[in-house]
Amino acid sequence: MNAARYISGGWRELKFEQGNSGNFIDHECIVPTNASVITIIPVSKILDATFYSFRPSWFRKWFRWPKYFSLQYTLMVGDRKYSVATVC
């Protein structure tokens, strides 16, 4: 599966699963309290086990130095909008 890619910036667009269909087509989603949503990041090869067990140190989080990637998204709670970045 190929992800849409913005070549000059190096970012990839995430798609969210629609229901439990296995189709990842939604560009945005509404997640009710105590619910979850699934998204995927396509890769070109199988990742090592270290990727799945990696937890960034406070140093990496503080200075925003990702080892693998940085996930940035907009979160809306009620009428308030928050920009969030997660270092992985």
N, C-alpha and C positions, 0 to 999 in steps of 0.2 A: 504494500500500500504506500503510495506517495503522498507526502504532505505538501500543501502549497507553501512555497518558499519565496521570501523576499531576498533576492540575491545580494544586493548591496549591504543590507543590514544583518544578514545571517539569521533572521528569525523565522520560525515556522508557525503556521496557524494550527491551533488545536480544534478538533471537532469533538462533539459530545454525542454519546450514544442516545438514540431516540427510543425511549422505553427499554424493553429487554430484547429488541430486535437484532442486535449485533450490527446495526447500521450506524456508522458514525457520520452524521450529516449536519447536525445542529451547530451553529456558530456561537450560540449563547444558550444558557439554560437557567431555569429557576429551580432552586433547591429548597424545598420546605424544611423546617426545623426537624432534626433527627432523621433526615434523609441523606442520600448520597447520589453521586453521579459518576459515570465512568468516562474517561478520555484516554487517548493513546498517543504515544509519540513513536512514529515509525523509525526504525533503525535499519542499517544496511547489513549488520552482522549480529550474531548472538553476543550479548553482553556478559562480561565476567561476573562471578558471584560477588566480587567486591563492590560492584555497582549497587546491588540490592541491599547490602549491609552497611553502606556508607552513611555516616551521620556527620554533617559539617560541624566543625568546631566553632566556638563563639567568635574566634578570630576571623574565620572565613565569613561568618554571618555579619560581623561588625563592619568589616571593610568591603563587603560584597564581592569576595573573590570566589566564584564558583569553581568547583573541581570538574563538574560535568556540565551543568547548565544553570541558568537562572530562569525561573518561571515568573512571568509578570502578568497580572490580570487586574480587572476592575471588579470590585465587589460593591454591591448595593444592598444596604440594609434600610428598609423603609424608604425614606426620601433622601438618605445620605449616601454619597458615593465615595469609595475609598480606593486608592491605587495601592496594590500589594505586590511585593516582590519576594520570592522565596529562593534562596540560594541552595543549590543541590550539588 
